Amino acid sequence: MDMTNEEEFKEQLEEEMARFEEDGYFKRLGKMFSGLGRSRDSREYKEAVIELQRQAAPLMAILLPLICVVVLFVVTAMDSGAKKEIKVDIVTAVDEPEVTEEPQPEEVEPPQPPDVDVQVDTPTVGNPTEAAEVAPPTSEPQSAKVAEVDAMLKVKSPVVMTSVFGAERNTGRRGTYLKGGNYGDPNTEAAVMKALRWLKWKQNSDGSWPGVKPAATGLAILTYLAHGETPASKEFGDTVRRGLDFLTNAVHDRGGKTMVAGTDGNEYSFLITTYALCEAYGMTKNPDLRDPAEKCLTRIVKGQNATGGWDYKMRRTTRDDISFGGWAMPALKAGKMAGIHPSGLDECIKKAIRCLKTRNYDKKAGFVYTPGSRGGGLGGVGCLCLQLLGQAKDTTVANALDVMRDWLPTFEKKHMSGGSCSQYYSYYAAQCKYQAGMVKGATPANFTLWKKWNVAMKDLYPKSIINDKKADGSPVTIKDTKGKDQPVGHWENTDVHTTRPVMDTCLTALQLMVYYRYLPTTSLKATEVEEDVEVLSKDKGNEVQVRIDI
């Protein structure tokens, strides 16, 4: 590792350690009393309320005994002047025969339950500063504008354990997955950093990205989250915050239906937006994200076909479109893992699994576009969705992996028996093969499947990145956290796509982060049987969540 990478690693480690620093007790009390005097809409007031709630228990533990002592003192003082004579009868004790007690069985201590890792997630409060409003496509009444999405409130929990949301997946451990072999290396990470900085450079003033704005913005947010970047991040925090502001403001109600302003005709953007909001809420617990995420997730559940799939615009038909559902199902899993449980969610997931296994399954192609169609290169879509929905060991998944045996990453137009946008197919294939090949207990065949893909991916993607240049031929650069100029770069397929090159760049970068992706739904844990990642308590209001990592 060169000096630059080492310095960046140390800086990232220091940034992570800083998050666990905590103000002293009296300093927190001072901030609390100061915040309570602020406006109710201010961040300081909301932080003060949360701190007051945390201090309620210890304060009552002190005050209640003190009050009891004072009351006893007052009562004793009042009775001290009134003397009463008490008649006492002295009775001679009579000896009674000694009774021999029967021997009692030795008390056996009950077995202790095994240690369980528990994580307590305390809801955080966002910054209520007014955000730029995204105008809906019609003049009909809209829902109230959402406050800005600010950084996570840093409240240190008294219980610090692991869960499916971040076990061994933090900035300090990222280097573990960049040591080469079956993981990434410094070249793959350098390409990822170029892409992240390119996205920062290309972000629009309203927080969106070029192309079909909600889709492009959702993909960009997923890419930043995958790298562990949140609104609290040093270099990309403001970029992520503005992107989330755009998405939350784009969600609105129209005619009793939840919509996303500026979506594409078939509403793929709606699904991608939902996926991004659910992942962001799962990683930050920012309450500003929960309401729009839940509204969107509710519509996906209600828009499911009776047959178990989804059609364009979530019309209730029998046309189970796997390319459309391929974005709906990860969103459902992300919402569930984030603690968002709209009515009917579990039944919706069961129906989706049944549809994939029966209506969209095809022995030759793995999975097909719609029931009865042929080919289409969508084996990876159905395979990943079943993996995410707890069916990683199903025979249909094993067959799809076999169908994808010779698939390798490419930017060519025709790829994997599919149509345009080859990175779309590669995006699913990379995740399927990684999940199957690197999970504990992977078969030799699945491990080899992943190894071949990874070797080709690490060779192709870093050298295929397009280094952006100015008109004079000099490289485009942006400043990093130390003020040093850093290059930017992006990827493009050979085909034409409405959201290119943002979509191509995001999908490629997401593949290069598959080793350590922070997104809860992309961890190896997420593809184990559903009971192992079940959210045991539902996230309602300000209730504390408890999750168990079995």
C-alpha positions in Angstrom: 0.0 0.0 0.0 1.5 3.4 -1.0 1.7 6.4 1.3 -1.3 8.1 -0.2 -3.5 5.0 0.4 -2.1 4.6 3.9 -2.9 8.3 4.7 -6.4 7.9 3.4 -6.9 4.7 5.4 -5.6 6.4 8.6 -8.0 9.4 8.0 -10.9 7.0 7.4 -10.0 5.1 10.6 -9.8 8.4 12.6 -13.1 9.5 11.2 -14.7 6.2 12.3 -13.2 6.5 15.8 -14.4 10.1 16.1 -18.0 8.8 15.8 -17.6 6.9 19.1 -16.4 9.9 21.0 -19.0 11.2 23.5 -19.4 14.6 25.3 -19.1 14.6 29.0 -22.2 14.4 31.2 -22.3 18.0 32.2 -21.6 19.2 28.7 -24.5 17.1 27.4 -26.7 18.7 30.1 -25.6 22.1 29.1 -26.4 21.4 25.4 -29.8 20.0 26.5 -30.9 23.1 28.4 -29.6 25.3 25.7 -31.4 23.3 23.0 -34.7 23.4 24.9 -34.7 27.2 24.6 -34.5 27.0 20.8 -37.2 26.8 18.2 -39.2 23.6 18.1 -38.3 23.2 14.4 -34.6 23.4 15.1 -32.2 20.5 15.1 -30.8 21.6 18.5 -34.3 21.4 20.1 -34.9 17.9 18.7 -31.5 16.8 20.0 -32.3 18.3 23.4 -35.6 16.4 23.6 -33.9 13.1 22.8 -31.2 13.9 25.5 -34.0 14.8 28.0 -35.6 11.4 27.3 -32.3 9.7 27.9 -31.8 11.5 31.2 -35.3 10.9 32.5 -34.5 7.5 34.0 -31.3 8.5 35.9 -33.0 11.7 37.2 -36.0 9.9 38.5 -33.8 7.3 40.1 -32.2 10.1 42.1 -35.3 12.3 42.7 -37.8 9.5 43.9 -35.7 8.2 46.8 -34.9 11.9 47.8 -38.6 12.7 47.8 -39.4 9.6 49.9 -36.7 10.6 52.5 -38.1 14.1 52.8 -41.7 12.8 53.3 -40.5 10.4 56.0 -38.7 13.2 57.7 -41.7 15.5 57.7 -44.0 12.7 59.0 -41.5 11.8 61.8 -41.2 15.4 62.8 -45.0 15.9 63.1 -45.4 12.8 65.3 -42.5 13.5 67.6 -44.7 15.8 69.9 -47.5 13.4 70.5 -46.5 10.9 73.1 -48.7 7.8 73.6 -48.7 5.2 76.3 -48.6 1.7 75.0 -49.7 -1.1 77.3 -47.4 -4.1 77.1 -48.4 -7.5 78.4 -45.5 -9.8 79.4 -46.2 -13.4 78.7 -44.0 -16.3 79.9 -42.9 -18.3 76.9 -43.8 -22.0 76.9 -41.3 -24.4 75.5 -42.7 -26.3 72.5 -41.4 -29.6 71.2 -38.6 -29.1 68.6 -39.7 -29.9 65.1 -37.2 -31.5 62.8 -37.3 -30.0 59.4 -37.3 -32.4 56.4 -34.3 -32.1 54.2 -34.9 -29.9 51.2 -33.6 -30.8 47.8 -30.6 -28.9 46.7 -31.6 -26.0 44.6 -30.3 -26.3 41.1 -29.5 -23.1 39.2 -31.4 -23.0 35.9 -29.3 -23.1 32.8 -28.3 -19.7 31.5 -29.4 -18.7 28.0 -26.7 -18.4 25.4 -25.2 -15.0 24.8 -27.0 -13.1 22.1 -25.8 -10.1 20.2 -28.3 -7.3 20.5 -28.3 -3.9 18.8 -30.4 -1.1 20.1 -31.1 1.4 17.4 -32.2 4.8 18.7 -34.1 7.0 16.2 -32.2 10.0 15.0 -33.5 13.4 14.1 -32.7 15.2 10.8 -32.1 18.8 10.1 -35.4 20.6 9.5 -33.8 23.2 7.3 -36.0 23.8 4.2 -34.9 21.8 1.1 -35.3 22.7 -2.5 -38.8 21.6 -3.6 -39.2 19.3 -6.6 -42.3 20.2 -8.6 -44.7 17.3 -9.4 -45.6 16.7 -13.0 -49.1 17.9 -12.5 -50.9 20.8 -10.8 -52.9 18.6 -8.5 -52.5 19.1 -4.7 -49.3 17.6 -3.3 -48.3 16.3 0.1 -46.3 18.5 2.5 -42.6 19.1 1.7 -40.1 17.0 3.6 -37.4 18.5 5.7 -33.8 18.2 4.7 -32.1 14.9 5.3 -29.2 15.7 7.6 -26.5 13.6 9.2 -27.3 10.9 11.7 -27.7 12.0 15.3 -24.7 10.6 17.1 -26.2 9.1 20.2 -24.1 6.4 21.8 -26.2 3.5 22.9 -25.5 1.8 26.2 -25.7 -1.6 24.4 -23.1 -2.0 21.6 -23.6 -5.3 19.8 -23.6 -6.5 16.2 -26.5 -7.1 13.8 -27.2 -7.9 10.2 -26.9 -4.2 9.4 -23.2 -3.9 9.9 -21.4 -6.8 11.4 -17.7 -6.5 10.4 -18.6 -4.0 7.7 -17.1 -0.7 8.5 -14.5 1.7 7.0 -11.7 0.5 9.2 -12.2 -3.1 7.9 -12.6 -2.3 4.2 -8.9 -3.0 3.6 -9.6 -6.6 4.6 -11.5 -7.0 1.4 -9.0 -5.3 -0.8 -6.0 -7.6 -0.4 -6.5 -9.3 -3.7 -7.2 -13.0 -4.3 -10.9 -13.6 -4.3 -11.6 -10.0 -3.2 -10.7 -6.6 -4.6 -7.4 -4.9 -4.7 -6.0 -1.3 -4.7 -6.7 -1.0 -8.5 -10.4 -1.8 -8.0 -10.7 0.6 -5.1 -9.0 3.4 -7.1 -11.5 2.9 -9.9 -14.4 3.1 -7.3 -13.0 6.4 -5.9 -12.8 7.9 -9.4 -16.4 6.9 -10.0 -17.6 8.4 -6.6 -15.8 11.6 -7.4 -17.2 11.7 -10.9 -20.7 11.4 -9.5 -20.0 14.2 -7.1 -18.7 16.3 -10.0 -21.8 15.5 -12.1 -24.5 16.1 -9.4 -27.1 18.7 -10.5 -27.7 21.8 -8.3 -31.1 20.3 -7.2 -29.3 17.3 -5.8 -30.2 15.0 -8.6 -28.1 13.3 -11.4 -28.5 13.6 -15.2 -30.8 11.3 -17.1 -34.1 10.1 -15.7 -33.5 12.0 -12.5 -35.2 9.8 -9.8 -33.6 6.6 -11.3 -30.2 8.2 -11.7 -30.3 9.7 -8.3 -31.5 6.5 -6.7 -28.6 4.5 -8.3 -26.1 7.2 -7.2 -27.3 7.1 -3.6 -27.1 3.3 -3.6 -23.5 3.5 -4.9 -22.5 6.0 -2.2 -24.2 3.9 0.5 -22.5 0.8 -0.7 -19.2 2.5 0.0 -20.3 3.4 3.5 -20.9 7.1 2.6 -23.8 8.8 4.5 -24.7 12.4 5.2 -22.2 12.3 8.0 -19.3 11.4 5.6 -16.4 13.9 5.3 -15.8 13.9 1.6 -19.2 12.9 0.2 -21.6 13.7 3.0 -23.1 16.8 1.4 -23.4 15.0 -1.9 -25.4 12.2 -0.3 -27.5 14.6 1.8 -28.6 16.6 -1.3 -29.4 13.4 -3.2 -31.6 12.2 -0.4 -33.3 15.6 -0.2 -34.1 15.3 -3.9 -35.6 11.8 -3.5 -37.6 12.6 -0.4 -39.1 15.7 -1.9 -39.8 13.8 -5.2 -42.2 11.4 -3.3 -45.7 12.9 -3.2 -49.4 11.9 -3.2 -51.5 12.3 -6.3 -55.1 11.2 -6.4 -54.6 9.0 -3.4 -51.6 7.3 -4.9 -47.9 7.6 -3.9 -45.9 8.9 -6.9 -42.3 10.0 -7.6 -42.0 13.2 -9.6 -40.2 12.9 -12.9 -40.3 9.2 -13.1 -40.0 7.3 -16.4 -43.1 6.0 -18.2 -43.1 2.5 -16.7 -42.0 3.7 -13.2 -38.8 1.8 -12.9 -37.7 5.0 -11.2 -40.3 4.5 -8.5 -38.8 1.1 -7.6 -35.2 2.3 -7.6 -36.2 5.3 -5.5 -37.9 3.1 -3.0 -34.9 0.8 -2.8 -32.5 3.7 -2.2 -34.7 5.2 0.5 -35.1 1.9 2.3 -31.4 1.2 2.3 -30.6 4.8 3.4 -33.1 4.5 6.3 -31.8 1.1 7.3 -28.2 2.5 7.5 -28.9 5.9 9.1 -32.3 5.5 10.9 -33.0 9.1 10.0 -36.8 9.6 10.6 -37.0 12.0 7.6 -36.5 9.0 5.3 -38.9 6.6 6.9 -42.2 8.1 5.9 -41.5 8.4 2.1 -39.8 5.0 2.2 -42.9 3.4 3.8 -45.3 5.1 1.5 -43.4 3.9 -1.6 -43.0 0.4 -0.1 -46.8 0.2 0.7 -47.6 1.0 -3.0 -45.3 -1.8 -4.2 -47.0 -4.3 -1.9 -50.5 -3.1 -3.0 -49.4 -3.1 -6.6 -48.4 -6.8 -6.7 -50.3 -9.0 -9.1 -52.4 -11.7 -7.7 -50.0 -14.1 -9.4 -47.1 -12.8 -7.4 -45.2 -10.6 -9.9 -45.4 -7.0 -11.0 -46.3 -5.2 -14.2 -45.4 -1.7 -15.5 -46.7 1.1 -13.3 -47.8 -1.6 -10.8 -50.9 -2.3 -12.7 -52.8 -5.3 -11.4 -52.5 -7.8 -14.3 -51.1 -11.3 -14.9 -48.1 -10.0 -16.7 -45.3 -10.8 -14.2 -42.4 -8.8 -15.6 -39.2 -10.0 -13.9 -37.1 -7.0 -15.0 -39.6 -4.7 -13.3 -39.9 -7.0 -10.3 -36.1 -7.3 -10.1 -36.1 -3.8 -8.6 -39.3 -4.3 -6.5 -38.1 -7.4 -4.6 -34.7 -6.0 -3.4 -36.7 -2.9 -2.2 -39.0 -5.2 -0.2 -36.1 -6.9 1.4 -34.4 -3.6 2.2 -37.5 -2.3 3.8 -38.0 -5.4 5.9 -34.4 -5.3 7.1 -34.7 -1.6 7.9 -37.7 -2.4 10.1 -40.4 -1.0 7.8 -43.4 -3.4 7.8 -46.3 -2.2 5.7 -49.4 -4.3 5.9 -49.1 -7.5 3.8 -45.4 -7.4 3.4 -44.7 -11.0 4.5 -47.5 -12.4 2.3 -46.2 -10.3 -0.6 -42.7 -11.8 -0.3 -44.2 -15.3 -0.2 -46.2 -14.7 -3.3 -43.1 -13.2 -5.1 -41.1 -16.3 -4.3 -43.8 -18.6 -5.6 -44.1 -16.6 -8.8 -40.4 -16.8 -9.4 -40.2 -20.5 -8.9 -43.2 -21.3 -11.1 -44.2 -18.5 -13.5 -40.8 -16.9 -14.3 -38.6 -20.0 -14.0 -37.2 -21.7 -17.1 -34.9 -24.7 -17.1 -32.9 -23.5 -20.1 -32.7 -19.8 -19.5 -32.8 -19.9 -15.7 -35.5 -17.2 -15.5 -37.4 -15.4 -18.2 -38.8 -11.9 -18.8 -42.5 -12.9 -18.5 -44.2 -16.2 -18.1 -44.1 -18.1 -21.5 -41.3 -15.9 -23.0 -37.9 -17.3 -24.0 -34.3 -16.4 -23.2 -33.6 -12.8 -22.4 -30.5 -13.2 -20.1 -32.6 -12.6 -17.0 -31.3 -15.7 -15.1 -29.3 -13.4 -12.8 -32.3 -11.3 -11.9 -34.4 -14.2 -10.7 -31.4 -15.8 -9.1 -30.5 -12.8 -7.0 -34.1 -12.1 -6.0 -34.5 -15.6 -4.7 -31.2 -15.4 -2.9 -32.3 -12.2 -1.2 -35.7 -13.6 -0.3 -34.1 -16.5 1.7 -34.1 -19.1 -1.1 -30.4 -19.4 -1.8 -30.4 -23.2 -1.5 -33.3 -23.7 -3.8 -32.9 -25.9 -6.9 -34.0 -23.1 -9.2 -31.1 -21.0 -7.9 -28.7 -23.8 -8.5 -29.9 -24.2 -12.1 -29.7 -20.4 -12.7 -26.1 -20.4 -11.5 -25.3 -23.2 -13.9 -26.9 -21.3 -16.7 -24.6 -18.3 -15.8 -21.6 -20.6 -15.7 -19.8 -19.0 -18.7 -21.0 -15.5 -18.3 -18.2 -12.9 -17.9 -18.4 -9.1 -17.5 -18.4 -7.0 -20.7 -19.5 -3.6 -22.0 -20.5 -5.0 -25.4 -24.0 -4.4 -26.7 -25.2 -8.0 -26.9 -24.4 -9.9 -23.9 -25.6 -13.0 -22.0 -28.4 -13.6 -24.5 -29.8 -10.2 -23.5 -30.4 -6.9 -25.2 -29.0 -3.5 -24.4 -27.2 -2.2 -21.3 -24.9 -5.1 -20.7 -24.0 -3.7 -17.2 -27.6 -4.3 -16.2 -27.1 -8.1 -16.7 -23.6 -8.0 -15.2 -24.9 -6.1 -12.1 -27.1 -9.1 -11.1 -24.7 -11.8 -12.3 -21.8 -10.4 -10.2 -23.9 -10.4 -7.0 -25.3 -13.9 -7.7 -21.9 -15.4 -8.2 -20.4 -13.7 -5.2 -23.2 -14.7 -2.9 -23.0 -18.3 -4.1 -19.2 -18.6 -4.2 -18.2 -16.8 -1.0 -20.8 -17.8 1.4 -19.8 -20.2 4.2 -20.1 -23.8 2.9 -20.0 -22.8 -0.8 -19.5 -25.7 -3.1 -16.3 -26.0 -5.2 -18.3 -25.4 -8.3 -19.8 -22.2 -7.0 -16.5 -21.0 -5.7 -14.9 -21.5 -9.1 -17.9 -19.7 -10.7 -17.2 -16.6 -8.6 -13.4 -16.8 -9.0 -13.5 -16.8 -12.8 -15.9 -13.8 -12.8 -13.8 -11.9 -10.3 -10.6 -12.4 -12.2 -12.2 -11.1 -15.4 -13.9 -8.2 -13.6 -10.8 -7.0 -11.8 -9.0 -7.0 -15.1 -11.6 -5.3 -17.3 -13.3 -2.6 -15.1 -10.3 -0.6 -13.8 -8.7 -0.4 -17.2 -12.0 0.4 -19.0 -12.8 3.5 -16.9 -13.0 6.6 -18.9 -10.8 9.4 -17.4 -12.6 12.6 -18.0 -10.6 15.4 -19.6 -11.0 19.1 -20.1 -11.1 20.8 -23.5 -7.3 21.3 -23.3 -6.7 17.6 -22.7 -5.8 17.9 -19.1 -7.6 15.6 -16.6 -10.7 16.7 -14.7 -10.0 16.7 -11.0 -11.9 17.6 -7.8 -10.5 18.3 -4.3 -10.5 15.6 -1.7 -10.8 16.3 2.0 -7.1 17.4 2.2 -7.5 19.8 -0.7 -5.6 17.6 -3.0 -6.7 17.3 -6.7 -8.1 13.8 -7.5 -9.0 12.5 -10.9 -12.6 11.5 -11.9 -13.8 8.7 -14.2 -16.8 6.9 -15.4 -18.0 3.9 -17.5 -20.2 3.6 -20.6 -21.7 0.6 -22.4 -21.6 0.5 -26.2 -25.4 0.8 -26.4 -27.6 3.8 -25.8 -29.6 4.1 -22.6 -31.7 7.0 -21.2 -29.8 7.2 -18.0 -26.3 6.7 -19.3 -23.6 7.2 -18.3 -24.7 7.6 -14.7 -26.4 4.2 -14.8 -23.5 2.4 -16.4 -21.1 4.0 -13.9 -23.2 3.1 -10.8 -23.8 -0.5 -11.9 -20.1 -1.0 -12.6 -19.0 0.6 -9.3 -21.5 -1.4 -7.3 -20.0 -4.6 -8.8 -16.5 -3.5 -7.7 -17.8 -3.0 -4.2 -19.5 -6.4 -4.0 -16.7 -7.5 -1.6 -17.6 -5.1 1.2 -20.8 -3.4 0.2 -22.4 -1.7 3.2 -26.0 -2.1 1.9 -27.8 -4.4 4.3 -29.4 -6.4 1.4 -26.0 -7.1 -0.2 -24.3 -8.7 2.8 -23.7 -12.4 2.7 -25.9 -12.6 5.8 -28.9 -11.2 3.8 -29.1 -14.3 1.6 -29.3 -16.8 4.4 -32.7 -18.3 5.4 -35.3 -15.7 6.2 -35.4 -16.5 9.9 -31.7 -15.6 10.3 -32.3 -12.0 9.3 -35.8 -11.6 10.6 -36.4 -8.2 12.2 -37.9 -9.2 15.5 -39.5 -5.9 16.4 -41.3 -3.4 14.1 -40.1 0.2 13.9 -43.0 2.3 15.1 -42.6 5.9 15.9 -39.9 6.4 18.5 -39.8 2.8 19.8 -36.4 1.3 20.3 -35.6 -1.5 17.9 -33.9 -4.7 19.0 -32.4 -7.1 16.5 -30.8 -10.5 17.1 -27.9 -11.7 14.9 -28.1 -15.5 15.2 
